[in-house]
Amino acid sequence: MLKRILSHKVRIFVLLAVISTLLIACGKKEESADKIRELDFTVIGADEQPDELKEIIAEKQKEPFQISYTLGGDLYIAIGYGEQKSGGYSITVDEFYEGDAILYIDTTLLGPGSAENVTDVLTYPYIVIKTQNIEDKPIEFH
């Protein structure tokens, strides 16, 4: 009886170890999407954005958002961080590349520095980048 219980516990332990290993392996594969190439892009201001995209951003700006917008051969990607309690924020593009099955973009919201004199009004920081349209690949935002 004791052997049977121990044998059962060993099987469960081995099964859990195998499942854990598979989950870790799958997670690592997703994190390091096979990078084909870095993508060129331009950060554009409101004066260069298509009117329809500006309208969509205005509707969504109070909450964080991620938008892709295609116009002809151009792809616009807009990322907003929602309502902030002051000015002085900026956004960096840390990575932007084409993977086997995705376009991958990673951005960071940078807050105002402690010595920086900022306005005490609500702001809605966002960034819009323009790049070449690459069809049939979804965008993975980070």
PEBELKA-V377898 format. One record per residue. N is the residue number from 1. RES is the residue in one letter. SS is DSSP state (H for helix, E for strand, L for the rest). PHI is phi in radians with two decimals (999 if undefined). Layout:
n:res:ss:phi
N:RES:SS:PHI
N:RES:SS:PHI
This chain:
n:res:ss:phi
1:M:L:999
2:L:H:-1.12
3:K:H:-1.06
4:R:H:-1.11
5:I:H:-1.15
6:L:H:-1.10
7:S:H:-1.07
8:H:H:-1.13
9:K:H:-1.13
10:V:H:-1.12
11:R:H:-1.06
12:I:H:-1.10
13:F:H:-1.07
14:V:H:-1.10
15:L:H:-1.07
16:L:H:-1.11
17:A:H:-1.11
18:V:H:-1.12
19:I:H:-1.07
20:S:H:-1.05
21:T:H:-1.08
22:L:H:-1.11
23:L:H:-1.10
24:I:H:-1.12
25:A:H:-1.10
26:C:H:-1.15
27:G:H:-1.10
28:K:H:-1.16
29:K:H:-1.12
30:E:H:-1.14
31:E:H:-1.09
32:S:L:-1.86
33:A:L:-0.92
34:D:L:-1.04
35:K:E:-1.38
36:I:E:-1.50
37:R:E:-2.89
38:E:E:-1.23
39:L:L:-1.86
40:D:L:-1.35
41:F:L:-2.68
42:T:E:-2.23
43:V:E:-1.39
44:I:L:-2.08
45:G:L:-1.52
46:A:H:-1.04
47:D:H:-1.21
48:E:H:-1.81
49:Q:L:-1.45
50:P:L:-1.04
51:D:H:-0.97
52:E:H:-1.10
53:L:H:-1.14
54:K:H:-1.04
55:E:H:-1.14
56:I:H:-1.10
57:I:H:-1.09
58:A:H:-1.05
59:E:H:-1.23
60:K:H:-1.78
61:Q:L:-1.09
62:K:L:-1.26
63:E:L:-2.06
64:P:E:-1.01
65:F:E:-2.55
66:Q:E:-2.45
67:I:E:-2.26
68:S:E:-2.07
69:Y:E:-2.47
70:T:E:-1.89
71:L:E:-2.47
72:G:L:1.07
73:G:L:-1.58
74:D:E:-1.91
75:L:E:-2.04
76:Y:E:-1.90
77:I:E:-2.12
78:A:E:-2.05
79:I:E:-2.28
80:G:E:-2.09
81:Y:E:-1.92
82:G:L:1.31
83:E:L:-1.23
84:Q:E:-2.11
85:K:L:-1.42
86:S:L:-2.71
87:G:L:-1.52
88:G:L:1.59
89:Y:L:-1.55
90:S:E:-2.46
91:I:E:-2.27
92:T:E:-1.95
93:V:E:-1.72
94:D:E:-1.43
95:E:E:-2.60
96:F:E:-2.65
97:Y:E:-2.59
98:E:E:-1.71
99:G:E:-1.80
100:D:L:-0.99
101:A:L:-2.17
102:I:E:-2.49
103:L:E:-1.85
104:Y:E:-2.03
105:I:E:-2.33
106:D:E:-2.28
107:T:E:-2.21
108:T:E:-2.36
109:L:E:-1.54
110:L:E:-1.86
111:G:L:-1.43
112:P:L:-1.16
113:G:L:-1.25
114:S:L:-1.13
115:A:L:-1.56
116:E:L:-1.36
117:N:L:-1.51
118:V:L:-2.05
119:T:L:-1.37
120:D:L:-1.69
121:V:L:-2.21
122:L:L:-1.17
123:T:E:-2.27
124:Y:L:-2.34
125:P:L:-1.16
126:Y:E:-2.65
127:I:E:-2.31
128:V:E:-2.19
129:I:E:-2.00
130:K:E:-2.11
131:T:E:-2.56
132:Q:E:-1.26
133:N:L:-1.23
134:I:L:-1.97
135:E:L:-1.28
136:D:L:1.16
137:K:L:-2.21
138:P:E:-1.22
139:I:E:-1.80
140:E:E:-1.83
141:F:E:-1.67
142:H:L:-2.36
